[in-house]
Amino acid sequence: MPPSKKKRKLNPDAEPGIARTYLNETFCVIPAGNELQNGHALYIFLLHDSSVSNAERAVKETFSEEERSAIPGENHFFSAADNKEI
């Protein structure tokens, strides 16, 4: 049996990198549904521990069905989530 892959240990005291700092500064305020950009979606995803299901749940709780339908690409990203019970 091959050896298992070792998980990379993260330093909890480490400062956020350039990309995380940019996301936090630029996309921390979530706008109305039709003004949502990819950076906002990435920010929500990272905010919820890089979990797709938790991010989808947060978007469903944050935006009404009407607002979610105005998000560009919403049908592509959330169609599978609409079929799940959350």
C-alpha positions as CSV (number, residue, x, y, z in Angstrom):
1,M,0.0,0.0,0.0
2,P,1.5,3.4,-0.9
3,P,2.2,5.9,1.8
4,S,-0.6,8.4,2.4
5,K,-0.1,12.0,1.4
6,K,0.8,14.3,4.2
7,K,-1.4,17.4,4.6
8,R,0.4,20.7,4.6
9,K,0.4,22.3,8.0
10,L,-0.6,25.9,8.0
11,N,0.8,28.4,10.4
12,P,-2.1,30.0,12.2
13,D,0.0,33.1,13.0
14,A,0.9,33.7,9.4
15,E,-0.1,37.0,7.7
16,P,-2.5,36.7,4.8
17,G,-0.9,36.7,1.4
18,I,-1.2,39.3,-1.4
19,A,-4.2,37.6,-3.0
20,R,-6.2,37.1,0.3
21,T,-5.4,40.7,1.3
22,Y,-6.7,42.0,-2.1
23,L,-9.9,39.9,-1.8
24,N,-10.5,41.1,1.8
25,E,-10.0,44.8,0.8
26,T,-11.9,44.7,-2.5
27,F,-14.7,42.2,-2.2
28,C,-15.7,42.1,1.5
29,V,-18.8,44.1,0.9
30,I,-21.4,41.9,-0.9
31,P,-23.5,44.0,-3.3
32,A,-27.0,43.3,-4.7
33,G,-27.4,40.2,-6.9
34,N,-26.9,41.7,-10.3
35,E,-23.6,43.4,-9.2
36,L,-22.0,40.3,-7.8
37,Q,-18.6,39.6,-9.4
38,N,-16.4,36.5,-9.4
39,G,-14.2,38.0,-6.6
40,H,-17.3,38.2,-4.4
41,A,-18.1,34.6,-5.1
42,L,-14.5,33.6,-4.3
43,Y,-14.6,35.7,-1.1
44,I,-17.8,33.9,0.0
45,F,-16.2,30.5,-0.8
46,L,-13.0,31.2,1.2
47,L,-15.0,32.7,4.0
48,H,-16.9,29.4,4.4
49,D,-13.7,27.2,4.7
50,S,-13.5,26.5,0.9
51,S,-16.7,24.4,1.1
52,V,-18.9,24.6,-2.0
53,S,-22.0,23.5,-0.1
54,N,-21.5,26.0,2.7
55,A,-20.9,28.8,0.2
56,E,-24.0,27.9,-1.7
57,R,-26.0,27.8,1.5
58,A,-24.7,31.3,2.4
59,V,-25.6,32.7,-1.0
60,K,-29.1,31.2,-0.7
61,E,-29.5,32.8,2.8
62,T,-28.1,36.1,1.7
63,F,-30.0,36.6,-1.6
64,S,-33.6,36.1,-2.3
65,E,-34.6,33.8,-5.3
66,E,-35.3,37.0,-7.3
67,E,-31.8,38.4,-6.6
68,R,-30.1,35.0,-7.3
69,S,-31.8,34.9,-10.7
70,A,-30.2,38.3,-11.6
71,I,-26.7,37.0,-10.9
72,P,-24.9,36.4,-14.1
73,G,-24.2,32.6,-14.5
74,E,-26.4,31.9,-11.5
75,N,-28.1,29.0,-13.3
76,H,-24.8,27.4,-14.0
77,F,-23.4,27.7,-10.4
78,F,-26.5,27.1,-8.3
79,S,-28.7,24.8,-10.4
80,A,-27.3,21.7,-8.6
81,A,-27.7,23.3,-5.3
82,D,-31.4,24.0,-6.0
83,N,-32.0,20.3,-6.3
84,K,-30.4,19.5,-2.9
85,E,-32.1,19.8,0.4
86,I,-30.1,22.2,2.5
